[in-house]
């Protein structure tokens, strides 16, 4: 496993200690932290605030002010820093330039993020994949498939490291040669579920990042997961729901995404299968776009060039990726047989027999390759049993 020394970006240790003190204090959540910061101006003043001063903040009465005041005196931020340093965890506050920009713009961004692995600027080009923990074969296959296709198209795949749809989405993204971000509903010292320890390490060791807003030793608790879901939704440009029953945390994530003005997508399922009722109802009520192929998602965002340009401008860097499109990005990740067919179709559409002859591949393999290229949105079927670039 890669071990990294803890980092606090441009912030010195004393200032980060103040951020952690407020973040860890009982009675201070993400929304209240922001209100405190608006009133006091900086975290050091918050950490020294009296009960009377705390009562001057909207939504804080006497009992809450006493709770926060006591919490500020009793928490141990130095221990958090030591645990982070010992376990290669980076701490990022919401004023750091490394903080995910889409998350920063959301209604309740975490004041402090614990990061295992590495969060990169390119991860702002992200799509969340969510769904049930009790996924069937079809849902699992689609989560893996879309995780891989989205990664190949240049997106970072965000999910929650849970059993079922989440884990398949992460694995699909890794298989697709891309990046993935897992948002945990526990502290980073408590991998949950425990059987995903290997996946946790694989993501952190070069394939993306593990994030949490919870203290290092926080245990997985049912109350943590709705808050975790808001991070998944807020840091993504859109959320794809795959196999979700009527009462599902995935549907909470979808609604949170809509509240953040993000796109919502859903894969339909059999009408008589309970674990697909949530997806089907999202589509029926026009709360999600029906997704059958990768293009159904890509069409909502235009080209990678436009998104990269926006991302670069947000980071204050010049950008001129005019010639880069989503399909160009996908074509960079083709297998050797896919590349041969793709290159041959550059000259124009052709029938499957000619493709087999020129590429020197059997018909069954070429047919399979053409199907995969269609799923990736690179090739389309034409009249006369012909195929051409899309």
C-alpha positions in Angstrom: 0.0 0.0 0.0 1.2 3.5 -0.8 1.8 5.6 2.4 1.5 9.3 2.1 2.3 11.9 4.7 -0.7 13.9 5.8 -1.0 17.3 4.1 -3.0 20.4 5.0 -2.5 22.3 1.7 -1.6 26.0 2.2 -2.9 26.0 5.8 -0.6 25.8 8.7 -1.1 23.2 11.5 -2.4 25.7 14.0 -5.1 27.0 11.7 -6.1 23.4 10.7 -6.3 22.5 14.4 -8.9 25.3 14.8 -10.9 24.0 11.8 -10.9 20.5 13.3 -11.8 21.8 16.7 -15.0 23.5 15.4 -15.7 20.6 12.9 -15.5 18.0 15.7 -17.4 20.0 18.4 -20.8 18.5 19.4 -23.7 20.4 17.9 -21.8 21.7 14.9 -22.9 20.2 11.6 -22.0 21.4 8.0 -24.8 24.0 7.8 -24.1 25.4 11.3 -20.4 25.5 10.7 -21.0 27.8 7.7 -23.3 30.0 9.8 -20.7 30.3 12.5 -18.1 31.2 9.9 -20.3 33.8 8.4 -20.8 35.5 11.8 -17.3 35.2 13.3 -15.3 35.5 10.1 -12.6 32.9 11.0 -12.3 29.6 12.8 -10.0 30.9 15.5 -12.7 33.3 16.7 -15.3 30.6 16.7 -13.0 28.3 18.8 -12.8 31.1 21.4 -16.4 32.2 21.3 -18.4 32.6 24.6 -21.9 31.1 25.1 -23.4 34.5 24.7 -21.6 35.1 21.4 -22.7 31.7 20.1 -26.3 32.6 20.8 -26.0 35.5 18.4 -25.9 33.0 15.5 -29.1 32.1 13.7 -30.6 28.8 14.9 -28.5 28.6 18.1 -30.4 28.9 21.3 -29.0 28.6 24.9 -28.9 24.8 25.1 -27.2 24.5 21.7 -24.7 27.3 22.5 -23.8 25.5 25.8 -23.4 22.2 23.9 -21.1 23.8 21.3 -19.1 25.7 23.9 -18.5 22.5 25.9 -17.6 20.6 22.7 -15.0 23.2 21.7 -13.4 22.8 25.1 -13.4 19.0 25.2 -12.6 17.8 21.6 -9.1 16.6 20.8 -8.1 17.9 17.3 -4.5 17.1 17.9 -5.3 13.4 18.1 -7.2 13.6 14.8 -4.1 15.1 13.2 -1.9 12.3 14.6 -4.3 9.6 13.4 -4.4 11.2 9.9 -0.7 11.5 9.7 -0.2 7.9 10.9 -2.5 6.6 8.2 -1.6 8.7 5.2 -4.8 10.7 5.2 -4.9 14.2 3.8 -7.2 16.8 5.4 -8.8 19.4 3.2 -11.0 22.3 4.4 -13.6 24.0 2.3 -11.4 27.1 1.8 -8.6 25.0 0.3 -8.1 25.1 -3.5 -8.0 21.3 -3.6 -11.6 21.1 -2.2 -14.0 19.7 -4.9 -15.5 22.8 -6.5 -19.0 21.3 -7.1 -19.2 20.2 -3.5 -18.1 23.6 -2.3 -21.0 25.2 -4.2 -23.6 22.9 -2.6 -26.0 23.9 0.2 -24.2 22.0 2.9 -20.5 21.3 2.1 -18.5 19.5 4.8 -16.1 21.9 6.5 -13.3 19.3 6.5 -12.8 16.3 4.2 -10.6 13.3 5.1 -9.0 12.0 1.9 -7.2 8.7 1.4 -5.6 8.6 -2.0 -5.6 11.6 -4.2 -8.3 14.0 -5.3 -7.4 15.6 -8.6 -8.9 18.6 -10.5 -10.1 16.3 -13.3 -12.3 14.6 -10.7 -14.7 17.6 -11.1 -15.8 15.8 -14.3 -17.7 13.2 -12.3 -20.8 11.1 -12.5 -22.3 9.3 -9.5 -23.6 5.7 -9.8 -25.9 4.6 -7.0 -28.3 1.7 -6.3 -29.4 -1.0 -4.0 -27.1 -3.1 -1.8 -29.1 -6.2 -2.8 -28.4 -6.0 -6.5 -29.4 -8.8 -8.8 -27.3 -10.0 -11.7 -28.7 -7.5 -14.2 -28.3 -4.5 -11.9 -24.7 -5.6 -11.0 -23.8 -6.0 -14.7 -25.2 -2.6 -15.6 -23.3 -0.9 -12.7 -20.1 -2.5 -13.8 -20.7 -1.7 -17.5 -21.6 1.9 -17.0 -18.8 2.4 -14.5 -16.4 1.2 -17.1 -18.0 3.1 -20.0 -18.1 6.4 -18.1 -14.5 6.0 -17.0 -13.4 5.4 -20.6 -15.3 8.5 -21.7 -13.2 10.6 -19.2 -15.5 10.8 -16.2 -14.6 10.0 -12.6 -17.2 7.6 -11.2 -18.4 8.5 -7.7 -20.2 6.1 -5.4 -20.5 5.0 -1.8 -18.3 1.8 -1.4 -21.4 -0.1 -0.4 -22.3 -3.7 -1.3 -24.1 -4.2 -4.6 -24.4 -1.4 -7.2 -21.7 0.9 -5.5 -18.9 -1.7 -5.5 -19.6 -2.8 -9.0 -19.5 0.8 -10.2 -16.1 1.4 -8.6 -14.8 -1.9 -10.0 -16.1 -1.0 -13.5 -14.4 2.4 -13.4 -11.1 0.7 -12.4 -11.5 -1.9 -15.2 -12.2 1.0 -17.7 -8.8 2.5 -16.8 -10.3 5.6 -15.2 -10.7 7.1 -11.8 -13.2 6.6 -9.0 -14.1 8.3 -5.8 -15.7 6.5 -2.8 -17.6 8.5 -0.2 -17.8 6.6 3.1 -20.4 6.8 5.8 -17.8 6.1 8.5 -14.3 7.2 9.5 -11.5 6.1 7.3 -10.2 3.7 10.0 -13.5 1.8 9.8 -13.8 0.4 6.3 -17.4 -0.6 5.7 -18.4 -3.2 4.7 -15.2 -4.9 5.9 -15.0 -7.2 2.9 -14.4 -4.1 0.8 -11.0 -3.5 2.4 -9.3 -4.7 -0.8 -11.4 -2.4 -3.0 -10.7 0.5 -0.5 -6.9 -0.1 -0.9 -7.1 -0.4 -4.7 -8.9 2.9 -5.1 -6.6 4.7 -2.7 -3.4 3.3 -4.2 -3.7 5.0 -7.5 -7.2 4.7 -8.9 -8.8 7.6 -7.1 -9.7 8.7 -3.6 -11.7 7.7 -0.5 -13.5 10.6 1.1 -15.3 11.1 4.5 -16.4 14.0 6.5 -16.4 11.9 9.7 -13.7 11.6 12.3 -11.1 9.0 11.7 -12.5 6.5 14.2 -16.2 7.1 13.5 -18.1 3.8 13.2 -20.6 3.1 10.4 -24.0 4.2 11.7 -27.4 4.2 9.8 -27.7 8.0 10.5 -24.4 8.7 8.7 -25.5 7.5 5.3 -28.1 10.2 4.2 -25.4 12.8 4.9 -22.9 10.7 2.9 -25.4 10.6 0.0 -25.5 14.4 -0.2 -21.8 14.4 -0.8 -22.0 11.8 -3.5 -24.7 13.8 -5.2 -23.2 17.3 -4.7 -19.7 16.5 -6.1 -21.1 14.9 -9.3 -22.4 16.5 -12.5 -25.1 13.9 -12.6 -26.4 10.8 -10.8 -27.2 7.5 -12.4 -29.6 5.3 -10.5 -29.4 1.6 -11.2 -31.7 -0.9 -9.5 -33.3 0.9 -6.6 -36.5 -0.2 -4.7 -39.2 2.3 -3.7 -37.6 3.1 -0.4 -34.0 3.4 -1.1 -31.0 5.5 -0.1 -30.3 5.7 -3.9 -33.5 7.6 -4.4 -32.5 10.0 -1.6 -29.3 10.6 -3.5 -31.3 11.2 -6.7 -33.5 13.8 -5.0 -30.5 15.5 -3.4 -28.9 15.7 -6.9 -32.0 17.4 -8.2 -31.9 19.8 -5.3 -28.3 20.7 -6.3 -29.5 21.3 -9.9 -27.6 18.2 -11.1 -28.8 15.8 -13.8 -30.6 12.6 -12.7 -30.6 9.4 -14.8 -32.1 6.0 -14.3 -31.9 2.6 -15.9 -35.3 1.0 -16.3 -36.0 -2.5 -15.1 -38.8 -5.2 -15.2 -42.1 -3.8 -13.9 -42.6 -6.8 -11.6 -39.2 -6.7 -9.9 -39.4 -4.8 -6.5 -35.8 -3.6 -6.7 -36.5 -1.7 -9.8 -39.7 0.1 -8.7 -37.7 3.2 -7.6 -35.9 3.5 -11.0 -39.1 3.0 -12.9 -41.0 5.6 -10.9 -38.3 8.2 -11.3 -38.6 7.8 -15.1 -42.4 7.6 -15.0 -42.6 10.9 -13.0 -40.1 12.6 -15.3 -37.7 13.0 -12.4 -34.9 11.1 -14.2 -33.9 10.6 -17.8 -34.2 7.0 -19.1 -30.8 5.6 -19.9 -30.3 2.7 -22.3 -26.8 3.5 -23.5 -23.8 5.8 -22.8 -25.0 8.4 -25.3 -28.1 9.0 -23.2 -25.8 10.4 -20.5 -23.3 12.1 -22.8 -26.0 13.9 -24.7 -26.9 15.9 -21.6 -23.3 17.3 -21.2 -22.1 17.9 -24.8 -18.4 17.4 -25.5 -15.6 16.8 -23.1 -13.9 19.9 -24.6 -16.6 22.2 -23.3 -16.4 20.6 -19.9 -12.7 20.7 -19.8 -12.7 24.4 -20.8 -15.2 25.2 -17.9 -13.0 23.2 -15.5 -9.8 24.9 -16.6 -11.4 28.4 -16.4 -12.7 27.6 -12.9 -9.2 26.7 -11.9 -7.8 29.9 -13.5 -5.9 28.0 -16.2 -6.1 28.6 -20.0 -7.7 25.9 -22.1 -8.1 25.2 -25.7 -9.3 21.6 -26.1 -11.5 22.4 -29.1 -10.6 19.2 -30.9 -11.3 16.9 -28.0 -14.8 15.2 -27.9 -16.3 12.6 -25.7 -16.0 10.0 -28.5 -12.3 10.9 -29.1 -11.7 10.3 -25.4 -13.5 6.9 -25.6 -11.5 5.9 -28.7 -8.3 6.2 -26.7 -9.3 3.3 -24.5 -10.3 0.7 -27.1 -9.0 -2.9 -27.1 -6.9 -4.1 -30.0 -9.8 -5.7 -31.9 -12.0 -2.7 -31.3 -9.3 -0.4 -32.5 -8.9 -2.3 -35.7 -12.6 -2.1 -36.6 -12.8 1.5 -35.5 -9.8 2.5 -37.7 -11.2 0.6 -40.7 -14.5 2.4 -40.4 -12.7 5.8 -40.7 -13.0 5.4 -44.5 -16.8 5.1 -44.2 -19.6 2.6 -43.5 -19.2 -1.0 -44.6 -20.9 -4.4 -44.2 -19.9 -7.0 -41.6 -18.4 -9.4 -44.2 -16.0 -6.8 -45.5 -15.0 -5.8 -42.0 -14.3 -9.4 -41.2 -12.2 -9.8 -44.3 -10.1 -6.6 -43.9 -9.6 -7.0 -40.2 -8.9 -10.7 -40.5 -11.2 -11.6 -37.6 -14.0 -14.3 -37.4 -17.6 -13.1 -37.8 -18.6 -13.9 -34.2 -15.7 -11.8 -32.9 -16.4 -8.9 -35.2 -20.1 -9.0 -34.3 -19.2 -8.8 -30.6 -16.8 -6.0 -31.3 -19.4 -4.0 -33.2 -21.9 -4.5 -30.4 -19.4 -3.2 -27.9 -18.6 -0.2 -30.1 -22.3 0.6 -30.3 -22.7 0.4 -26.5 -19.8 2.9 -26.3 -21.6 5.2 -28.7 -18.9 5.0 -31.3 -20.6 3.0 -34.0 -24.1 2.8 -35.3 -25.9 0.2 -37.4 -27.1 1.2 -40.8 -29.5 -0.2 -43.4 -28.2 -3.1 -45.4 -26.4 -4.7 -42.5 -23.8 -2.0 -42.6 -22.0 -0.2 -39.8 -20.4 3.2 -39.6 -18.9 5.6 -37.2 -21.4 7.6 -35.2 
